[in-house]
Amino acid sequence: MTLASSKPDLRRICENAFVEVFGTLSSLSATAPKSASKSSASETLDQITSSVPLTGQRLSGVVYVQFPQAFVTQAVRLLTGLDGEAGNANALQEDAAGELANMVAGRVAAQLATDGYPCKLGTPSVSRSRGSPIEIQPGVHHGRTDLIFEGHRLSLELQCHYAVP
């Protein structure tokens, strides 16, 4: 087995983590977006991006989860029961986005550990953007998946740097 083949399938890990977390929160299943379809203007505007660092002896990395603001508003209602202005508060939305990303990153870390790359989660950070893409750093292994949940397109990017044995 070559060194490259012993690396985990990061895209599969991303997809499984998304489905495990959001499939539990929602009664609807996730669907893959059609490759030819483009995001609507409402999907590319007002994004909330959460990042969670991963650290371990054999790898370091970051889990990025990008949510449309409308999805986070819906998740706040689902998780807290708050509606209207209370559910639209920026601080509450950012807390919810950070917590959701932490849940996804926890599933990513568990799957990486199963594949021989145990790691710990760092503190999530949250930023708001206008749909800017997540930059891939040079020399970093990455996997990405986009899934549709509750009619909203969510993106998960996992970037890892493996330690040299």
PyRosetta script that sets phi, psi and omega in degrees:
from pyrosetta import init, pose_from_sequence

init()
pose = pose_from_sequence("MTLASSKPDLRRICENAFVEVFGTLSSLSATAPKSASKSSASETLDQITSSVPLTGQRLSGVVYVQFPQAFVTQAVRLLTGLDGEAGNANALQEDAAGELANMVAGRVAAQLATDGYPCKLGTPSVSRSRGSPIEIQPGVHHGRTDLIFEGHRLSLELQCHYAVP")
pose.set_psi(1, 131.4)
pose.set_omega(1, 179.1)
pose.set_phi(2, -81.2)
pose.set_psi(2, 161.4)
pose.set_omega(2, 179.9)
pose.set_phi(3, -59.4)
pose.set_psi(3, -41.7)
pose.set_omega(3, -179.0)
pose.set_phi(4, -63.0)
pose.set_psi(4, -36.8)
pose.set_omega(4, -177.3)
pose.set_phi(5, -75.1)
pose.set_psi(5, -15.4)
pose.set_omega(5, 179.8)
pose.set_phi(6, -85.2)
pose.set_psi(6, -3.9)
pose.set_omega(6, 178.6)
pose.set_phi(7, -77.7)
pose.set_psi(7, 144.7)
pose.set_omega(7, 179.0)
pose.set_phi(8, -67.2)
pose.set_psi(8, 155.9)
pose.set_omega(8, 175.8)
pose.set_phi(9, -81.5)
pose.set_psi(9, 97.8)
pose.set_omega(9, -173.3)
pose.set_phi(10, -66.0)
pose.set_psi(10, -35.3)
pose.set_omega(10, 178.5)
pose.set_phi(11, -65.3)
pose.set_psi(11, -42.4)
pose.set_omega(11, 177.9)
pose.set_phi(12, -63.2)
pose.set_psi(12, -41.8)
pose.set_omega(12, 178.3)
pose.set_phi(13, -61.3)
pose.set_psi(13, -43.5)
pose.set_omega(13, 178.2)
pose.set_phi(14, -59.2)
pose.set_psi(14, -50.5)
pose.set_omega(14, -176.9)
pose.set_phi(15, -62.0)
pose.set_psi(15, -44.7)
pose.set_omega(15, -179.6)
pose.set_phi(16, -63.2)
pose.set_psi(16, -41.7)
pose.set_omega(16, -179.7)
pose.set_phi(17, -63.6)
pose.set_psi(17, -44.6)
pose.set_omega(17, 178.2)
pose.set_phi(18, -58.3)
pose.set_psi(18, -49.9)
pose.set_omega(18, -175.9)
pose.set_phi(19, -65.1)
pose.set_psi(19, -41.2)
pose.set_omega(19, -179.6)
pose.set_phi(20, -62.8)
pose.set_psi(20, -45.4)
pose.set_omega(20, -176.7)
pose.set_phi(21, -74.5)
pose.set_psi(21, -53.9)
pose.set_omega(21, -173.6)
pose.set_phi(22, -79.4)
pose.set_psi(22, -23.8)
pose.set_omega(22, 173.3)
pose.set_phi(23, -67.3)
pose.set_psi(23, -29.6)
pose.set_omega(23, 177.5)
pose.set_phi(24, -74.2)
pose.set_psi(24, -37.1)
pose.set_omega(24, -177.6)
pose.set_phi(25, -78.1)
pose.set_psi(25, -25.4)
pose.set_omega(25, -172.7)
pose.set_phi(26, -124.4)
pose.set_psi(26, 146.2)
pose.set_omega(26, 177.0)
pose.set_phi(27, -79.2)
pose.set_psi(27, -13.2)
pose.set_omega(27, 179.0)
pose.set_phi(28, -90.5)
pose.set_psi(28, 146.9)
pose.set_omega(28, 179.5)
pose.set_phi(29, -86.4)
pose.set_psi(29, 163.2)
pose.set_omega(29, 178.6)
pose.set_phi(30, -83.9)
pose.set_psi(30, 148.6)
pose.set_omega(30, 174.4)
pose.set_phi(31, -128.7)
pose.set_psi(31, 149.9)
pose.set_omega(31, 176.0)
pose.set_phi(32, -80.3)
pose.set_psi(32, 137.4)
pose.set_omega(32, 177.2)
pose.set_phi(33, -67.9)
pose.set_psi(33, 150.6)
pose.set_omega(33, 175.7)
pose.set_phi(34, -67.2)
pose.set_psi(34, 131.7)
pose.set_omega(34, -174.9)
pose.set_phi(35, -60.6)
pose.set_psi(35, -31.9)
pose.set_omega(35, -178.1)
pose.set_phi(36, -81.5)
pose.set_psi(36, -17.2)
pose.set_omega(36, -176.9)
pose.set_phi(37, -78.1)
pose.set_psi(37, 146.1)
pose.set_omega(37, 177.4)
pose.set_phi(38, -104.2)
pose.set_psi(38, 156.0)
pose.set_omega(38, 177.7)
pose.set_phi(39, -67.2)
pose.set_psi(39, 144.2)
pose.set_omega(39, 175.1)
pose.set_phi(40, -74.4)
pose.set_psi(40, 164.8)
pose.set_omega(40, -179.7)
pose.set_phi(41, -58.4)
pose.set_psi(41, -37.6)
pose.set_omega(41, -179.1)
pose.set_phi(42, -68.7)
pose.set_psi(42, -26.3)
pose.set_omega(42, 178.6)
pose.set_phi(43, -78.1)
pose.set_psi(43, -28.0)
pose.set_omega(43, -176.0)
pose.set_phi(44, -92.1)
pose.set_psi(44, -12.5)
pose.set_omega(44, 178.1)
pose.set_phi(45, -96.8)
pose.set_psi(45, 155.0)
pose.set_omega(45, 173.2)
pose.set_phi(46, 51.9)
pose.set_psi(46, 60.4)
pose.set_omega(46, 176.4)
pose.set_phi(47, -92.2)
pose.set_psi(47, 147.9)
pose.set_omega(47, 171.7)
pose.set_phi(48, -116.3)
pose.set_psi(48, 120.4)
pose.set_omega(48, -179.1)
pose.set_phi(49, -110.6)
pose.set_psi(49, 126.6)
pose.set_omega(49, 176.9)
pose.set_phi(50, -112.4)
pose.set_psi(50, 138.7)
pose.set_omega(50, 176.4)
pose.set_phi(51, -125.8)
pose.set_psi(51, 139.5)
pose.set_omega(51, 180.0)
pose.set_phi(52, -129.9)
pose.set_psi(52, 117.4)
pose.set_omega(52, 178.8)
pose.set_phi(53, -72.7)
pose.set_psi(53, 149.6)
pose.set_omega(53, 175.3)
pose.set_phi(54, -121.1)
pose.set_psi(54, 135.5)
pose.set_omega(54, 176.6)
pose.set_phi(55, -136.2)
pose.set_psi(55, 137.9)
pose.set_omega(55, 177.4)
pose.set_phi(56, -158.5)
pose.set_psi(56, 173.2)
pose.set_omega(56, 179.9)
pose.set_phi(57, -67.6)
pose.set_psi(57, -32.3)
pose.set_omega(57, -175.0)
pose.set_phi(58, -103.0)
pose.set_psi(58, -8.4)
pose.set_omega(58, 178.4)
pose.set_phi(59, -158.6)
pose.set_psi(59, 158.5)
pose.set_omega(59, 167.8)
pose.set_phi(60, -135.1)
pose.set_psi(60, 153.8)
pose.set_omega(60, -177.4)
pose.set_phi(61, -175.8)
pose.set_psi(61, -172.6)
pose.set_omega(61, -180.0)
pose.set_phi(62, -142.9)
pose.set_psi(62, 137.4)
pose.set_omega(62, 171.4)
pose.set_phi(63, -102.3)
pose.set_psi(63, 123.0)
pose.set_omega(63, 176.3)
pose.set_phi(64, -111.8)
pose.set_psi(64, 129.8)
pose.set_omega(64, 175.4)
pose.set_phi(65, -123.8)
pose.set_psi(65, 125.9)
pose.set_omega(65, -179.1)
pose.set_phi(66, -111.8)
pose.set_psi(66, 122.3)
pose.set_omega(66, -177.5)
pose.set_phi(67, -117.5)
pose.set_psi(67, 139.8)
pose.set_omega(67, 165.0)
pose.set_phi(68, -67.8)
pose.set_psi(68, 142.4)
pose.set_omega(68, 180.0)
pose.set_phi(69, -55.6)
pose.set_psi(69, -37.8)
pose.set_omega(69, -179.5)
pose.set_phi(70, -61.4)
pose.set_psi(70, -35.5)
pose.set_omega(70, 177.3)
pose.set_phi(71, -66.7)
pose.set_psi(71, -42.7)
pose.set_omega(71, -179.7)
pose.set_phi(72, -63.8)
pose.set_psi(72, -40.0)
pose.set_omega(72, 176.7)
pose.set_phi(73, -59.4)
pose.set_psi(73, -44.1)
pose.set_omega(73, 178.7)
pose.set_phi(74, -65.3)
pose.set_psi(74, -39.8)
pose.set_omega(74, 179.3)
pose.set_phi(75, -65.8)
pose.set_psi(75, -38.7)
pose.set_omega(75, 177.4)
pose.set_phi(76, -60.1)
pose.set_psi(76, -45.2)
pose.set_omega(76, 178.3)
pose.set_phi(77, -60.7)
pose.set_psi(77, -44.0)
pose.set_omega(77, -178.6)
pose.set_phi(78, -64.9)
pose.set_psi(78, -43.6)
pose.set_omega(78, -174.6)
pose.set_phi(79, -80.8)
pose.set_psi(79, -32.2)
pose.set_omega(79, -173.2)
pose.set_phi(80, -114.0)
pose.set_psi(80, -19.9)
pose.set_omega(80, -175.1)
pose.set_phi(81, 81.7)
pose.set_psi(81, -2.4)
pose.set_omega(81, 178.8)
pose.set_phi(82, -73.6)
pose.set_psi(82, 141.3)
pose.set_omega(82, -179.2)
pose.set_phi(83, -131.3)
pose.set_psi(83, 168.7)
pose.set_omega(83, 175.1)
pose.set_phi(84, 65.2)
pose.set_psi(84, -142.0)
pose.set_omega(84, -175.2)
pose.set_phi(85, -60.0)
pose.set_psi(85, -39.7)
pose.set_omega(85, -178.9)
pose.set_phi(86, -60.5)
pose.set_psi(86, -41.1)
pose.set_omega(86, 179.7)
pose.set_phi(87, -74.4)
pose.set_psi(87, -15.3)
pose.set_omega(87, -179.8)
pose.set_phi(88, -97.4)
pose.set_psi(88, 2.0)
pose.set_omega(88, -179.1)
pose.set_phi(89, -61.4)
pose.set_psi(89, 130.9)
pose.set_omega(89, -177.5)
pose.set_phi(90, -55.6)
pose.set_psi(90, -46.0)
pose.set_omega(90, -177.9)
pose.set_phi(91, -62.1)
pose.set_psi(91, -41.0)
pose.set_omega(91, 179.3)
pose.set_phi(92, -66.8)
pose.set_psi(92, -40.8)
pose.set_omega(92, 177.7)
pose.set_phi(93, -63.5)
pose.set_psi(93, -42.7)
pose.set_omega(93, -179.9)
pose.set_phi(94, -66.5)
pose.set_psi(94, -39.8)
pose.set_omega(94, 175.7)
pose.set_phi(95, -61.1)
pose.set_psi(95, -44.0)
pose.set_omega(95, -179.7)
pose.set_phi(96, -64.7)
pose.set_psi(96, -43.0)
pose.set_omega(96, 179.1)
pose.set_phi(97, -62.8)
pose.set_psi(97, -40.6)
pose.set_omega(97, 177.6)
pose.set_phi(98, -64.4)
pose.set_psi(98, -41.7)
pose.set_omega(98, -179.9)
pose.set_phi(99, -68.3)
pose.set_psi(99, -41.9)
pose.set_omega(99, 177.0)
pose.set_phi(100, -62.1)
pose.set_psi(100, -42.7)
pose.set_omega(100, 178.4)
pose.set_phi(101, -64.5)
pose.set_psi(101, -37.4)
pose.set_omega(101, 178.2)
pose.set_phi(102, -63.5)
pose.set_psi(102, -38.9)
pose.set_omega(102, 177.3)
pose.set_phi(103, -64.3)
pose.set_psi(103, -44.1)
pose.set_omega(103, 179.0)
pose.set_phi(104, -64.6)
pose.set_psi(104, -45.6)
pose.set_omega(104, -179.8)
pose.set_phi(105, -62.1)
pose.set_psi(105, -34.7)
pose.set_omega(105, 176.0)
pose.set_phi(106, -62.1)
pose.set_psi(106, -40.5)
pose.set_omega(106, 176.8)
pose.set_phi(107, -68.0)
pose.set_psi(107, -39.4)
pose.set_omega(107, 177.0)
pose.set_phi(108, -60.6)
pose.set_psi(108, -47.1)
pose.set_omega(108, -179.3)
pose.set_phi(109, -61.8)
pose.set_psi(109, -40.4)
pose.set_omega(109, 178.9)
pose.set_phi(110, -63.2)
pose.set_psi(110, -40.9)
pose.set_omega(110, 179.9)
pose.set_phi(111, -71.4)
pose.set_psi(111, -36.9)
pose.set_omega(111, 175.7)
pose.set_phi(112, -63.1)
pose.set_psi(112, -40.2)
pose.set_omega(112, 178.3)
pose.set_phi(113, -62.5)
pose.set_psi(113, -41.2)
pose.set_omega(113, 177.4)
pose.set_phi(114, -60.4)
pose.set_psi(114, -32.8)
pose.set_omega(114, 179.5)
pose.set_phi(115, -88.0)
pose.set_psi(115, 9.1)
pose.set_omega(115, 175.4)
pose.set_phi(116, 94.3)
pose.set_psi(116, 14.3)
pose.set_omega(116, -179.1)
pose.set_phi(117, -127.4)
pose.set_psi(117, 69.0)
pose.set_omega(117, -179.8)
pose.set_phi(118, -63.5)
pose.set_psi(118, 144.4)
pose.set_omega(118, -179.5)
pose.set_phi(119, -155.0)
pose.set_psi(119, 163.2)
pose.set_omega(119, 178.4)
pose.set_phi(120, -112.8)
pose.set_psi(120, 154.1)
pose.set_omega(120, 178.1)
pose.set_phi(121, -87.7)
pose.set_psi(121, 143.2)
pose.set_omega(121, 171.0)
pose.set_phi(122, -95.2)
pose.set_psi(122, -170.0)
pose.set_omega(122, -179.8)
pose.set_phi(123, -80.7)
pose.set_psi(123, 129.5)
pose.set_omega(123, 179.5)
pose.set_phi(124, -67.2)
pose.set_psi(124, 147.8)
pose.set_omega(124, 170.5)
pose.set_phi(125, -125.5)
pose.set_psi(125, 152.6)
pose.set_omega(125, -174.2)
pose.set_phi(126, -130.5)
pose.set_psi(126, 138.2)
pose.set_omega(126, 175.2)
pose.set_phi(127, -138.9)
pose.set_psi(127, 156.3)
pose.set_omega(127, 176.4)
pose.set_phi(128, -107.0)
pose.set_psi(128, 141.8)
pose.set_omega(128, -179.1)
pose.set_phi(129, -146.2)
pose.set_psi(129, 176.1)
pose.set_omega(129, 177.3)
pose.set_phi(130, -106.9)
pose.set_psi(130, 47.3)
pose.set_omega(130, 174.8)
pose.set_phi(131, 80.3)
pose.set_psi(131, 24.7)
pose.set_omega(131, -179.3)
pose.set_phi(132, -71.0)
pose.set_psi(132, 142.8)
pose.set_omega(132, -179.2)
pose.set_phi(133, -71.9)
pose.set_psi(133, 155.7)
pose.set_omega(133, 177.0)
pose.set_phi(134, -82.0)
pose.set_psi(134, 127.3)
pose.set_omega(134, -178.5)
pose.set_phi(135, -76.2)
pose.set_psi(135, 139.2)
pose.set_omega(135, 175.4)
pose.set_phi(136, -100.3)
pose.set_psi(136, 121.1)
pose.set_omega(136, -179.2)
pose.set_phi(137, -73.7)
pose.set_psi(137, 146.1)
pose.set_omega(137, 179.0)
pose.set_phi(138, -61.3)
pose.set_psi(138, 141.6)
pose.set_omega(138, 176.9)
pose.set_phi(139, 76.2)
pose.set_psi(139, 10.3)
pose.set_omega(139, -177.9)
pose.set_phi(140, -104.8)
pose.set_psi(140, 137.4)
pose.set_omega(140, 173.9)
pose.set_phi(141, -82.1)
pose.set_psi(141, 141.9)
pose.set_omega(141, -177.5)
pose.set_phi(142, -147.0)
pose.set_psi(142, 157.0)
pose.set_omega(142, 173.7)
pose.set_phi(143, -139.5)
pose.set_psi(143, 148.0)
pose.set_omega(143, -177.8)
pose.set_phi(144, -143.1)
pose.set_psi(144, 146.7)
pose.set_omega(144, 171.9)
pose.set_phi(145, -144.9)
pose.set_psi(145, 146.1)
pose.set_omega(145, 173.9)
pose.set_phi(146, -121.5)
pose.set_psi(146, 130.7)
pose.set_omega(146, 178.1)
pose.set_phi(147, -134.8)
pose.set_psi(147, 153.6)
pose.set_omega(147, 177.7)
pose.set_phi(148, -99.8)
pose.set_psi(148, 120.4)
pose.set_omega(148, 175.1)
pose.set_phi(149, -122.6)
pose.set_psi(149, 128.3)
pose.set_omega(149, 176.6)
pose.set_phi(150, 52.9)
pose.set_psi(150, 31.8)
pose.set_omega(150, 179.5)
pose.set_phi(151, 83.0)
pose.set_psi(151, 3.7)
pose.set_omega(151, -178.8)
pose.set_phi(152, -113.5)
pose.set_psi(152, 139.2)
pose.set_omega(152, 179.2)
pose.set_phi(153, -88.9)
pose.set_psi(153, 118.0)
pose.set_omega(153, 177.8)
pose.set_phi(154, -110.9)
pose.set_psi(154, 145.2)
pose.set_omega(154, 179.5)
pose.set_phi(155, -122.4)
pose.set_psi(155, 141.3)
pose.set_omega(155, 176.1)
pose.set_phi(156, -129.9)
pose.set_psi(156, 124.2)
pose.set_omega(156, 178.9)
pose.set_phi(157, -121.7)
pose.set_psi(157, 128.4)
pose.set_omega(157, 176.3)
pose.set_phi(158, -116.3)
pose.set_psi(158, 120.7)
pose.set_omega(158, 178.6)
pose.set_phi(159, -117.2)
pose.set_psi(159, 127.6)
pose.set_omega(159, -177.4)
pose.set_phi(160, -131.5)
pose.set_psi(160, 142.5)
pose.set_omega(160, 171.3)
pose.set_phi(161, -117.2)
pose.set_psi(161, 119.1)
pose.set_omega(161, -177.4)
pose.set_phi(162, -87.9)
pose.set_psi(162, 140.4)
pose.set_omega(162, 177.3)
pose.set_phi(163, -71.3)
pose.set_psi(163, 143.4)
pose.set_omega(163, 177.1)
pose.set_phi(164, -78.5)
pose.set_psi(164, 126.4)
pose.set_omega(164, -177.3)
pose.set_phi(165, -66.1)
pose.dump_pdb("model.pdb")
